[in-house]
Amino acid sequence: MLHLQQISSNGSSFIGLGMLGLVAAVIQHTRMLQRSEAPDYAYNAMRPITVTAAITLFMIGAFGVVGIFL
């Protein structure tokens, strides 16, 4: 039996994560632009926000699937 409350909750989680991901991407982009304008700029690889968002989305989806079908 599908739990409609769980489906609605997962939708809200995805929307919230998407909004937070966009804000984090804007902040990261702004910082990268500011750092690249410095005369002593040296590139340091950072963990991409997309990888973090993908892992979080996978976790939300996995918990959602388990929650819906249990």
Order of alpha helices (4+ residues) and beta strands (2+ residues): alpha-alpha
